[in-house]
Amino acid sequence: MARLYVDFNTMTTDPKARVYINTQIQPVLAQDLRPGLVVTLYDEEMEVAALVEFDQQDQVWLGQPYWSTRRDLPVQEKSGSH
């Protein structure tokens, strides 16, 4: 299952509450996106399985999170901080 970094602060305001997938961050993985694909979306704090959708109107990829699969990730210490 592909893992895609996302900013969960970019959720849509529609009833589906989907998150935008920034294809510029991981262009190689973005080439394999297709509607209906299940991927793992993650950020610094959590990861969640999601169904990929393509918004024809806005020409953007979106992920519909399955919130029941949410998993909190271990806190990463910042390197160089003492």
N, C-alpha and C positions, 0 to 999 in steps of 0.2 A: 504494500500500500504506500503510495507516494506521500511524503510529508512536506507540507507547504507552510512557510512562515507567513502569518497574516497579522494585521493590526485589528484586534477585536473591537477597537473603538470606531471602526468603519462599518458598523452594522447598518443595513438599510432600515428605513423607518416603516416599511410596509409590514403587513401582518406576519409575513414569513420570517422576518428578522434575519436576513441572510448577511454574510460578511463578504466584503469585496476581496478578491484574490488579486494581489498586485503581481502581474506577470513579469514585471521588470526586475524584481528581486531574484527570482529563480527562473530565468528564461528557458533553460534546458528542460526543466520539469513542466513548464507552462506549455511547451510544444505538444505534450502528451495529454493535455486536458481535453475532455470530451464530456458532453452532457450525460449524466447518469453515472459517471465514475465516482467511486467512493474513495476519499482521501482522508488523511489526517491533517487538520489545521492546528497550528501551534503558535505560541508566542513565548515570552520569557516565563510566564506563570502557569500556563495550562496547555493541554492538547485535547482535541475532540474530533471524532469521526464526522465527516460531512459529505453530503451529496453535491456534486458539482453541477452547476447550471450555467447557461450562457444567456445573458440579457441582450437580445437582438437590438432593442431600441437604443440602449446606451453603449453597446459593443464592449461589455465587460464580463469577466468571469466572476461568479458568485459561489459561495459555499453555504449550503443549508445545514447548519450544525445539528447533530443528534446529541442534544444536551445530556441525555442519559449516559453517554459514553465519556463525559468530561472527566479528565484526570488532572489533578494539580501536579505540577512538576516541582522537583526539589529546587530550592532557592539557590541560584548560582552566586558565589561570592565574586565581587568585582576584583579583578587582578590589580595589584599595586596598592590596594587600600590596607592600611595597618591600624 
